[in-house]
Amino acid sequence: MSNKSMTIKVPGKLMIAGEFAVLEPYQKLAVMAVDRFVYAQIQASNINSLTLENFNINTGWDFDGTSVLIASENPHVNFVQEAMKNTLIYLREHDIELSPFSLIIKSELDDESGKKYGLGSSAAVVTSAVAAILNYFLPIKPADMLIFKLAAISHVKTQGNGSGADIAAATYGGVLEYSSFQADWLLEEIQCTESLTALVEKKWTYLTVKSITIPERLEICIGWTGNPASTSDLVNHILLLKRNEPSKFDTFIHNSDQAVRDFLKGMKTSDIPLLFEGIKRNRHALAKVGQEAHVQLETPLLQTLSDQAEENGGVGKQSGAGGGDCGIAFMPSKEKVEQLKQAWSKENIKVLDLTVYPYGVTVLSE
């Protein structure tokens, strides 16, 4: 048995603009990686073991060539189990000799008391597991797109839906312009593609991932309003609107598309007023579609968060599905950020000490 050991670090994420619309083909979303992390440590072992530190899970596992069997009924192992299975099958398809290992995963994306901040925990955990196993066994550094695709396959198979933007942020880091592969398309391709290798090497029709640079004068501020929301429940409400009142849903998609285009153009050309206008328009498009779907995406505290950003010379909106969780503000200067933080604190909005993290999957030690 070798003494080989390595630790992989991947960042969490926050959505910036384009929420819900990203579930439609070719709709763009802006997402950023943040400096809170999931760590996966992998090392040679006499027996296969899996530890999920956040859930006090320490268990054995086995790979029979087609599935990973884990000696735990805890549902928290499901995402990791699927990630391990797909990565090991991929390696076996490439005639990579497998040997027993221990995998220890620790997430710092929630706070110490276990409160969820909406930073993409399950996606980052899946990405860390895939990246750890690939880096451990492959003779050369795995391509980011390979990590992304195996993680996306694993996450969508476990969850049944999702845009994959959180996996993109975990894999690539920085700020990304992203269009989803479309979960329905991927689930269908999983069924009809003869191997994982073929699926990974295939062109994913709708997927785009591009890095974008933040203008130097732009300051980002993150506030947490409490009440973690169920993204899947909120998505289901919006999808119900799409089915029952397609014209209202189409209007939302049009408004979101225009808003996100303005934001992205403002980012790329350092046109701060245009960028602000895009965020403002996206905020209102999301609030309106929530009302029409009879679900409160912009809660009173998220409304306060955004209004105070505007009152202090910037713009703000929900980050992600809404219904609670985080809001994001873009401000024109550090002085304005400090004013906003003070205003938020008076309203019991918790300022999160988060910044954009420029790197994705990182191998820390070998």
Order of alpha helices (4+ residues) and beta strands (2+ residues): beta-beta-beta-beta-beta-alpha-beta-alpha-alpha-alpha-beta-alpha-alpha-beta-beta-alpha-alpha-alpha-alpha-beta-beta-alpha-beta-beta
